[in-house]
């Protein structure tokens, strides 16, 4: 099969029209999978369809995909497994819509995902679920545990089938003849596949439950019996309701379940179980033509349409405000102002206009389809009458030929000499045969007369074709049946005539000697000839009446075509005017929503410095939750913008997203300002500035939504950066020491190592920037000192990079060698204390690098102390030693990665010593240039300076002693916490580094 043909069939089967999938298109897709031995072409076409934005496309995709899983090539399941997660995400997305096809699509997608999982776990089951009892036993591998689990999986499978079954029925208005409408058939068509699945699953669960009861105690299987009873009741009710629908009666024969469920506690009850059999007639397929509507349905539809246009004002402006989707009274506790009422009124007006436009489109399409169908019917009837006329003419010609043949036979039988009695008997038999032939021909003429009378009835009903469409369809069917009967009778008549002629030839050939008797037979034939001529004349008259009727039909066709053209012109003008009105209303509504959002954000920005906020302080956790909500809303807004650009008629999601973004942004700014009141001064100022910058970026982004051209280029990157900055500040303000969920430890290790790498990379970049500034503004000794210090800092950063990379490799080796069959997250959760120590060490390395760069920046600017830089270097050395010790706890002694990590640690220590040495050298050079000038000082002044220096030395020695004691206590407490709470377990071969080990030797 050609790939293009299958592509066309998939696109025709999965379209946006609310009609059932045509069987011929679905059958072509199924044959295509068998031809290419897979579903690659099917998925390549489906991936280009907007299934996430159009519920009708998604519903028809589910129907076609269900057919392929049942009847397609076995590789369809293998080719479709890669898209299982996408089906799950799409199911959750459609599950948020409670109306229309949204909920149906969500449930159907869930059923398909369950079906794929079931057949993946149980590959012995074919796609159509048809298995013999022996194959069912082989599926359980003669293990009662396998049968127990298989029964549970079948219950889950059947539960999804019944859920879709029930939801489709609940979505239909069962008080009307929904099965003869396009919308009803579109929803009911997939249930044929569901009925087929349910019949097999019910049969297999019954057989498996009897098998389980023969092996296990009855109390153990009480849960199985309860679940079976619940599903039995639902399935029986759904089968009963389905069998009463006209749509299913001509497509499928639905089985009926027994009055009472099987008694599994009685083993002999298995012999009473009858497997339900679903019968699909071979000559019946899903209807490919337009559905037939009852006259009452058409009248109801016309009345509903008239009522829609008569009550246009009430539909647009008369709805209650309680159903308004933009009613936020319950959330904010304030009354709506005039702008909110304006937004609500405009939203209702656009909804009413959209519904009215959809109704007009549907009505016009329905009228066009009905007119086209009627034209096709009349053309078919005309062709049928013309065919009957030609057939009658052919019969006349055949009779004339038969008469000539009889005349020739009369001349050939002049010498017939046989017994008079035998000839008379044969002549009598011939006369009886001719009498039968005459009777059959009379019956044929009578059938023609019946057809003419029915054609006259059709002619009378043309003027009211719309109201009598059901009668015309029924009459057409009767005409087809009559024509079929006439054709069959004509064929039988022809066959009988041929048999009679063969017999006559044989008999006349043997009766040439009976001339006298033959003359009497010829007289009888002459009388028959006169009768045939009379009948031919009557048929010619009938042919003339048929030609007249055909001319009348042509006139009716012309009138219908003119009516159709006028309807198309009116529809086009109405659609054009309606589209313009709707487009203008959408622009007004979008502009109003955007301005309201901007005003709300401006008010929030104006409250950043408002004194009223001083008395209220916010929670950092609340701020972070607001930031997450804004991030989610921003993603939804971008998706809504894309949907609006793709389909401008649907503006509701965009308006909702804009309004929600304004509210969340206002809350975030106000909450950020309130949170900053409890924060230290520096992070508080940073948080306030970040909130202010985010408000400005949001206003700029909303301004870009003014026009569609600008909306396509709108970029929210700046807003996201501001949100990340606010989130980072909030994370820093969170209280430390909170417990971490064990299932999050694995992710947190990777995050902290990545954050450490990012911090080191940022520190390296900052050192380069500081060095560039120093070279631009400093000269002489200061420039030389700065270059030497910053160069040693850069070398230290490179050494730390190597350490982090080596540490990652060692961690990967530790996890892979120690986790066994567990996952990475389970290994980290199992060794939570070691994991927390690893996280703490990684944090310390990144923090030390950041602090050292800050100290180096201050030293270069002349605002910092060289001692701070040396202390930061010592802290980095201690942090790296802690990271090595934490990694060494779980590492194998002969690990190559451990050796490389230790070498990297020594490299960091050497680089740290170089930083300390360059700092001391630079300090000496700076102090030499700043040495005191004693040439102008007197003896008294020098003595005074000496005493002051001695006092300062004593004070510094005292302060040094106190600081050393404080440092010792801090280190003791730090290592106590690190050893007990963060990973250095008792009895391990490694221990945290001491302060002396962490501080490198001075060069």
N, C-alpha and C positions, 0 to 999 in steps of 0.2 A: 504494500500500500504506500502511496506517495505521502511524504511528510507534509507537504502543503495541504493535501486533502484532509489529513487528520487535524492540522492546525485550523483549517476553516471549520471543521466540524466542532472542535472545542469552542471556538469563538461563537458559533451559532448556538451551541447547547447552553453556554454560560453567557447570558445577556441580561440586560436590565429590564426586559419586559416581564410583567407579572403574569406569566403563563407557564404551564407545565413544560418540562424539558421534553422535546420531541424524541421519540424512541429511535428514529433513524439516525439522528446525530449521536445519541449515546451509544448505539450499536456500532457506529463507525469508530468511535473512540475505543471501544472494547476490542474490535478487530485490529485496530492500530497497535495496541499494546501486545497482542499476540504476534503481529507481524515483526515488530522491532524488538520483541522479547524484553519489554520493560516499559517504563513510563517517562522516559527522558523528554520526549516531545511534549507530552501532556504538561509536565511541570514547567518546561521552558515557556509555554504559552501562558500558564496560570500565573507565573511569577510576574508577568507584565500587566496583569489585571489588578485594579484597585480594590481588592477584596476587603481591606480594612476600612474603606470609606463608603462602600455601597453594599447595603444589606442584601439586596436582591441578587447581586452577583455572588456574594458569599453563600447564600442559600442554594443557588443552582450549582455552585462549585461543590458543595457538600453532597448534593444529590448525585452528580456525575462521579465524584470520587468514590462514593459508596458503591455505585455500580461497578466501577473498575476494581475495587477491592474484592467484590463478590465474584465477578465473572471475567475479570481481566487476567492477564498473564501472571503467574506466581511472583515474577520479579517486580511487579508493581509495588508490593509491600516493601521490598528491599530498597527500591529507589525512593520510596516516600518516607522512610524512617528519618532521614536527615532533616525533614521539615516538621517533625513532630513538635519541637519546641515552638516553632512559629505558629502552629495550629493552637497550642496551649495559650500563647500570648494573645492570639486573635480571639480565642474563646473568652478570656478574661475581659478583653476590651469590649466585646459585644455584650457581655453580661451586665455592663453598666446601663444599657438601654432596656427599659422595662416595657416598651411598646413596640408595635410593628414586628418586623422580622429580627430585631436585635437579639431578644431573648431566645428565639427559635434558633438563630445561627449559633449562639453560645452553647446551647444544649447539643445541637447536632455536631459541632466541632469536638465537644467533649466525648460524644459517642464514638466518633471516628478515631480519636486518640486512644480511647479505651480498646477499641477493636484492634488497632495496630499493636498495642502492647500485648493483648491476649494472644494474637496469632504469632507474635514474636516469641512469647514464652512457650507456646504450644504449637510448634511448627507442623505437627501431624494433622492438625485441623485445616482443611482446605478453606479457600475464601468463601465458598457457598455453604459451608458447614455440613455438607452431606457426607455422612459416615455410616458404615455398617456397625453392627454390634461388636463384631470382632475387632474392627479398627478402634472402636471406643475403648475396648479392654486393653488393646495395645498402647493406647495413649497414656493409660495409668501405669503401665509397666508392672502390673500385678502387685502393686504396693498400695496398701490401704492409706498410707499417708499421702501418696500422690493423688489418690481418688478424693480424699478429704479436701486437699488444696485446690484440686481442679473444680470441685463443686463450688467452693467459695468464689473462685474466679468466674465461673459461669453465672453465679448469682449477681456479681458486680456487673458483668456484661449485660445480662438481661435487665438489670435495674436501669442502666443507661438507655436501653431500647425503649422500655416502658415510660421512662421520663419524657423522651421525645414524643412518643405516641400520645401521652396524656396532654402534653403542652400544646401540640398541634390542635387537638380537639378543643381544648380550653380557649384557643385563640379564634375559633370559628363561632359564628352565630348559628347555632343548630336549629333555631326557629325558622330558618329560611332554607331554600334549596341551594345550599352552598356548593354542592358537588357538581352543579351544572354551570357554575360561573368560572371565569378564568382565574380569579383570585383564589377561590376555594380549591380548584384543581391544582394550582401551583403549590399550595400547602399540603394537599393530600397525596400528591404523586410520590414523594419519597417514602410514604408509609407502606407502599407495596414491598420495598426492600426490607423494611422493619418487620412486616408480617412474616416474610420468609425467614428472617433471622430468629424471630421469637418462636416460631413453630418448632424449629430444630432445637433451640436452647431449652425449651420446655420439655421436649421429649428426652433429651440427654440428662437433664437434672432429675427427672423421675427415675430413669434407669440407674443413675449413679446413687441416688438416695436408697433405692432398694438394695443395691450392692453394699453400701455402707452399713445399712441396718443388719445385714447378714454377717458383718464382721465386728461391729462395735456395739456397746450397750446403747439402749434407747435414750437414757438420760444424757449421754454425751452428745447426741445429735438433736437435742431439743431445740437449740438455736437454729439448726438447719431447717427443721420442720416449721418453726414459726416464720422464718423468712420465706420458705416455699409457699406457705398459706397466704401470706400477704401478696406475693407476686401472682399466685394462682387467681386470687380474687380480681386483681387489676387486669390481668390478661384476659380473663373470661369476659369481663365487662367491656373491654376495648374491642375484642373480637365481635361481640354481640352488636355493639354500636356501629362498627365498620360494615358489618354485613347488611345493615339497613340503608346504607348510602348507595344512591344510584350509580355513582362514579365507579365504585368497586364491583358492582354486579356484573358489568360487562368486561372487566379486566382481570379479575381474580376470583377464585372460589375460596372463601375464607372458611377454615374448619371451625367447628364448635367444640369447646371443651366439655367434659362430662359435668353432670349436675353437681356431683360431690367430688372432692379431691381424693387421690389415692390414699389408702390406709397402709402406710409404710410399716406399721407394727405387725401386719399380717403378710407373710412372705408370699402366700398364694395370690395376693392381690395383683402381683406383677403380671400374671396371665390375663387379667382383666383390662390391663392398660392398652389403649389403642393409640398408636402414634398419629398425631394430627398431620394431615397431608394437605398442603396448599396446591391448588390446581390453577394453572395459568393456561387458558385456551391457546392452542398453537396459532389459530388464525386471527387472534385478537392482539392488538398492541396498543400502546398509548396513543390517544387521538392526536393526529397532526393537524387537524383542521380546527377552525374556531368553534367554541362551545355553543350549544343551543340554549337560548334563554326562553323561559316560559313567558307567556303573555302577561301574567300578573307581575312577574319580576320586572318586565320592561315598563309596565305602568307605574310600578313603585319607584323605579329608577327615575322616570320622567318627573314624577311628583316630587321626589327628593331634590332633583335638580331645580325644578321650578321654585320650591321652597327655599333653596340655597340662595337664588338670585333675589327672591322677594324679601328675604330677611338679611340682606347684605349688611345694612347698617348695624343691626343687632349683633351679627357675628363679629363685626370689627370692633365696635365700641361698647357692647353691652355686657361683656363678661365680668365676672366678679374679680375684685382686686385680690381676693384671697388665693387665687390660683396663679398669680403673677410670679414667674420664675425669678424676678429681680426684687422680691419682697424680703428685705433684710431686717424687718422690724423685730423679729424674734431674736436676731443675733445682736444687734447694737442697742436695742431698747430705746430708740428715738423715733420720732414721727418723720414721715416722708415729707420732703419739701417739694416745691413746684417742679424742679428738674426731675425728681424721681417719678412723679406722676406723668410728666411728659414722656419720659423713657418708656414707662409701662404702656401708655397709650399708643406710642409709635410702634412698640414691639407687637402689641395686639393687632394693630392695623397691618403691619407687614405680614404677620401670621395669617390673618384673614385673606389678604390679597394673594399670598402664596397658595393657600388652600383653594381659593376661587380659581386661580390660574390652573392648578392641577386638575380641578374638576372639569374645567372647560377643555383642557387637553385630553383628558380621558374620555369625555363625552364625544369629542370630535373624532378621536381615534376609533371609538366604538361604532359611531355612525358610519365612518368610512369602511370599516371592516364589514359591517352589516350590508352596506350597499355593494361592496365588492363580492361578498358571498352570494347576494341575491342575483347579481349579474352572472356570476359563474353558474348558478343553478339554472337560470333561464337559458343560458347558452347550451348547457348540457341537455336540457329538455328539448331544445330546438334540434340539436344534433341527433337526439334519440328519435324524434318524430321523422326527421329526414331519413334516418336509417330504416325505420319501419316502412316508409313509403318505398324505398329502394328494394326492401325485402319483398314487399307485395308484388312489385313489378317483376322481380326475379321469379316468384312463384308462378305468375301468369305465363312467363316465357317457358318455364319448365313444363307446365301443363300443355302448352301448345306443342312442345317437342314430344311429349308423351303421346299426344293424339296422332301426330304424324307417324310415330313409331307403330302405333296400333294399326294405322292404315297400311303401312308396309307389311306388317305381320298378317293382315287380312289377305293380301295378295299372295303371301308365301304359304298360306294354309288352304289354298283351293283344292289341293290333291289329298287332303287329309281323309283317311279311310279307317276309321275305328268304330268301335261299337257305339251305337246311338245312346244306350243307357249310360255308358261311361262318360260320353261327351256331355250328356245332359247333367250328370252329377258334377263334372268339372265346371261346366258353365254356371251351374247353381252356386258352386263354391266361389267362382270368380265374381258372381253377382254379389255374394255376401261380402267378399273382400272390398269390392267397390262401394258397397253400402257403408262399411266401416270407414273407408277413406273419406266418403262424403260426410259422415258424421264428424270425423276429426277436423275436416276442413271447416265445417259449420261452427265447430267449437272455436277454431282459430278466428273466424270472422266475428264471432260473439266477443272474443277477447279484444279484438280491434275496436269493436263498438264500445266496450267498457273503457278502453284507453281514451277514445275520443270524448266520452262523457267526463272522464277525469280531467282531460286537458281543458274542457270547457269550464270546469270548476276552478282550475288553476288560473284561467284567464280572468274570471270574476274576482279572484282574490289578489290580483297584482296590485290594485289600487290601495289595498290595505296590507301591503307586504310586511311592514314593520310590526303591526299588531298581530299578524297571523304567521309569524316566522316558524313557530313550532309545527303548525299544521302543514306548512309548505315542506318542511323537512320530512315529516311523516309521509306526506303524499309522494315526495321524491323517492323515499324508500319503497313505498308501495309500487310506484312506477317501475323502479329497478327490479323489484321482485316479479312484477307482471311481465316485464320485458324478458327477464331470465326464464320465466315459465314459458312465454311465447317462443323464445329461442329454443328451449328444450323440446317443446311440442313440435316446432318446425323441424328440428333435427330428427325427432322420432318419426314424424310423418314422412320425411324424406327417406329415412331408412326403411320404413315400412313399404313405401312406394317402390324403392329399389328391390326389396324382397319380392313384392308382388310381380314386378316386371320380370325378374329372373324366373319366377315360377311360371309366369305366362309364356315366356320364351320356351321354356322346357316343355310345357304342356302343348303349346301350339305346334312346336316342332314334331311332336309325336302324334298330332291329331290332324295331319294334312288330309287324311282320307275322309274326314267328316265335314264335307263342304256345306251341307244343308244346315246342320246344327251351327256351324260357324257363321252362316248368314244371320241366323237369329241373334247370335252374340254380337255381330256387327251392328245390328239395329239397336241393341241395348247400348253399345258404345256410342252410337250417334246421339241417342238421348242424353247420355252423360256429357257429350261434347257441348250440347246446347246449354246444359246446366252450367258447365265450366265457363262458357262465354258470358252467361248472365252474371256469374260471380265476378268475372274479370271486370265487367263494366261497373259493378258496384265498387270494386276496389279502386278503380280509376276516379270515381266520384269522391271516395274517401281521401284519395291523394290530393285532389283539388282543395278539399276543406282543410287538410293539413297545411298546404301551402299558404292559404289565407290566414290561418292561425299563426304561422311563422312570421308573416308580414306584420301582423298585429304585435307580436312579441318584439320585433325590431323597433317599432315605434315606441313601445314601452321602454326598451333599452335606451333609446336616445333621450327620452325624458329623464330617466334616472341618471344618465351621464351628465345632463345639464344641471340637474339638482346637485350632483356631487361637486361639480366645478364651482357652483355658486357657494356651496358650503365651505369649500376650501378657501375661497377668496375672503369670506366673512371671518373665518377662523384666523387667517393670516393677519388681517387688520386688527382683530381683537388681541391677538398675541403681541403684536408690535406695540400697541398702545399700553397694554398691561405691563410688558417688560420695561418700558420707559418709566412708568409710574413706580414700579417696584424698585428700579435702580436708583431713582431720585430719593425714595424713602430710605433705602439702605444707606446712601451717603449721608443723609441728614441724621439718621440714627447713629451711625458710626462716629460722626463728628461730635454729636452731643455726648456720647459715652466717653470719647477721648478727652473732651474738655472737662467733663465732670471728674474724670480720673486725675487730670493734671491739677485741678483745683484742690482735690483732696490731698495730693502729694505736696503741693505748695503749702497747704495748711500744716501738714506734718513737719515740713522743713522749718516753717516759722516758729514751731513749738520747741525746736532744739535748744534755744537759749531762753525759753520762757521760765520765769521764776517759779511758776506753779509746780513744776516738776521736781523742785528741790526736796519737797516733803515726801516724795514717793520714790522708792528704789526698786529696780526691776531684778528679776531672776535671770542668771546667765543661761540656765537650762531653757527657760521660756524663750529667751532670745534665739538660742540655737534652733529650737523647734520652729520658730517663725522663719528663720533663714531657710531651713529645709522646705517649709511650706512654700516660700517665695520661689525657691529653685524649681520645685515641681510645677508651680503655677506658670513659671516662665517657659518651661518646656511645653506645657499645654498650650500657652499662647502662641509659641512658634508653630506648633502643629495646627492650631486653629487658623493662623495666617495662611499656611500652605493650603489648607482645605478651602479657605475663602477664595484664594487666588485661583484654585482649581475649579471651584463651584461657587460663584458669587451669590447664587440664590440662597445659600445656607450661611446666614450671618449670625445666627443665635449663639453658636459656640464662641465666635470671636468676641461678641459683646460681653458674654459671661466671663471670658478670660480676662478682658480688659478691666472690667469692674472688680473682679476678684484680685487682680494684680494691684490695682489701686488700693484696695482695702488692706491687703497683706503688706504692701510697701509702707503704707502709713503706720500700721501697727509695728512693723519692724523698726522704722526710724524712731518712733516714740519709745519702743521698748529698749532700743540701743541707747537712747539718751538717758532713760531711767537706769539702765544697767551701769552706765558710766559713773553714776553718782556713788556707787559702792566700790568702784575700782580705784587702784592707785592713780596718781596724776598722769603719768606718762601713757599707760594703756588707755586711760579714760579719754585723753585728748585724741589719741589715735582712733579710738572707737567712734567718737563724735565726728571726727573728720571723715572717716570711712562711711558713716551713715549719710553725712551731707553729700559726699561725692556720689554715693549710690542713688540718692534722690535726684541729683542733677542728671545722671546718666539715664535714669528711668524716664524723666521728662523728655530728654532728647530722643529716647527710643519711641515714646508715645507720639512725639511730633512727627516721626518718620512714618507713622501709620496713617497720615492724613490722606495720601493718595496711593493708588494701587501700584504706580511705578516706583514710588519711594518704599512701599511696603515690601517689594521684592528684594530691595537692597538693604533692608533693615538688619542691623547686626547687634546682637545682644552680648557680645563678648565682654565689653566694658562693664556691663551690669553684673555678669557672672564673676568677673575678677573682683569687683567690689564686694559681692556676696562672699566670695572665698576669703577675702581679707577680714570681713566682719566675723566670719566663722572661725578664722584662725585666732583672732583676738579673743573671741568668746571661749575657745578651747583653752587658751592660756589663762583666762580668768576662772576657769572651773577649779574647784577645790581638788587638790591632789590626794592620792591615797585611796581613791574609790576602787571598789572591787571590780575586776574585769571578768566578764562572762568567759567561761572556759572555751565555749565554741568560737569566741572571737580572738583567742590568743594567737592562733595560726595566722589569721589575717593581720593582726597587730604586729607580729614579728616582721612580716614582709613590708608593712607600711613604715615601721620605724627604721628598718634598714634603708628603704628607699628615701625616707626623709633625711637620714644621715648623709646619704650620698648627695642629695640635693643641697643640704646645708654646706657640705664641703665644697661642692661645685660653686655655690653662691659665694662662699668665703674666698675662693681662688679668684673669682671675677672681681670681687671688691678689692682684693689686694692689688690687682692689676690697675684698677681705677685709681686707688690711692697713690700708687707709684707714678702714674701718669700725671696726676695733679701735683705731686711733689716735684717732679722734673720740670713742670711748667712754672712753678712758683718759688722753688728753693734753689740755692746755689751753695757752692763751697762745702764746708765741713758738714753742714746740716743735710745737704743733698746726699753726700757720701754715706753718712750715718743712716739716713732713711732708706737708701738703696740696699745697704747691707742688711738692715733689719727686715725689710719687706722681702728681699730675696730669700733669706733664711725661712721666713714665714711661708713663702711659696713652696720651698722645698719640703717644709713640714706638711703642707696640704697634699702634695703629691704622695708623700709617704703614707699619709692617712688614707688616701684613695686606694693605694695598693693593699693596705690593711683591711679595708672594708670589703674589697673584692675577694680577697683570700678568705675572710671570715664567712662570706656568703657561700663560697665553695665548701668550706668545712661544715657549715650548718646543713647544707644539702646532703653531704655525705653522712652526717650523723643521723638525719631523719630517714634517709633511704636504708641505712643499715639497721636501724632500731625500730622502725615502725611495723615491720612484718606485713601482715595483710591489712593493717589499719591505714587510714588516710593520713595525710599530713596534719590536718586539723586535730584528728584524734590523738596523734602522737604528741602534739604540743599541749593538748588538754591533759593528757595523762601525766606529762612531766611539766606541770604548770609552774612549779617553783623555779625549775631551771629556765623555763621560757621567760618568766618575769625577770629573772636576773639578766638574761640576754637582752631583753627590751630595755632594762635600766642602763646597761652598759652602752647600748647603741645610742640611747638618748644623751648620755653623758658625753660621748664623743662628738656628736653633732652640736650640742650646746657649747662645749669647750671651744670648738672651732669658731663658732659665731662670736663668742665673747672675746677670743683672742684677736679677731679681726677688728672688733670695736676698740679694744685697747690699743692695737697698732695704729688705728686711725687717729686716736687722740694723741698718741705719742708723736706722730708725724706732724700733727697740727700744733704741737707744743702745749697742748692742754692736758695731757695725760702724764702718768708716771711710768718710768721704766720698770719699777717694781711690779706694777700690775701686769705688764707684759710677761715678765718672768714667772709670776704666779700662774698666769693662764697657761703658759707652756708646761709648768709642772702639773697642772690639772689635766691637761691633755694626755701627758704621759701616764698619769694615774688612771685615766679613763680607758686608754688603750690596754693597759695592763689588766684592768677589770674585764674588758671584752675578751682578751686572750684567756683569762682564767675561767670566765663563764663558758667559753667555747671548749676549753680543755677538759671540763668536767665530764662530758659525754663522749669525747673523742677517743678513738683507739690510739694506743701508744705508738704504733708503727705507722700511723697515717701520714702520707706524704703532704696532705693539705695542712695538717697540724704543724709539720716542720716548716712549711712555707709561711704559716701564720706567725710562728715564733720569729722567723727571720724578718718578716714585715714589722713585727713589734720592735725588734732591735733597730730596724731602720727608723721607726718613729722616734725611739729614744735618742738616737744619734741626731736626727733632725731637730728634736726638742733641745738637746744640748747645744746645737749650733745656734738656735734662736736665743738661748740664754747667753751664750758667749757673745754673739753679735750685739745683744742688748747691753751687756756689761761694757763692752768695748765702746759702743756708741755713747753710753752714759759718760764714760771717762773722757771721751773727746769733747763732749758738750760741756762737761764741768771744767775741763782745762781752758776752754775758750772763755768760760764765765768766771775764771778765778779772780779772787779779790785783789785789789791794788792797795798795798800797804804803804806806798811811798808818801802819801799825803796825810797819814794818820799819826797822831801823837802817841806818846807812851801811855798816857792815861786812857786814850781811846782804845789802844790795843789791849790793855789790861782789862778794860770793860768788856771788850769783845771776847776775850779769852774766858772770863767768868761766865758770860752768857752762853758760850759754847759748852763749857763744862756742865752748866745747869741743863742745857738742851740734851747733852749726852746722857746725863743721869735720867732725865725724863724719858728719853727714847729707849734706854735700857730697861726701865721699869715697864714702859708700854710694850716693849718687845717680849718681856717675860710674861706679861698678862696675855698678849696675843698668842704666844706659843701654848700657854695653858688652854686657852679657848680653842685653838686649833686642834690640840690633842683631844679635847672633849668632843669637838665636832666630828673628827675622824673616827673616834671610838663609836659614837652614836651612828654615824653613817655606815660603818662596816657591820655594826650590830644589825641594823635594819636590812642591809644588803645580804648578810649571811642568813638571817632567819626568814625574811619575807620575800627575797628576790632571787633565790636559786642556788646558794651555796649550801648544799645539804650536808648533813652530818655523815661522817664516814667516807666522804669522797676524797679522792687523791689530790684534788686541787683546792686551794683556799684563796680568799681575796688578797690582793697585794697589799703590802704594808706601805706606809707613807714613804719610807726610805727607798723601797724598791721602785716606787712610782716616780721618784724625783731623779732625773739624770744627773750624772756628775758634770761639774763645771769644767769647761775646757780652758 
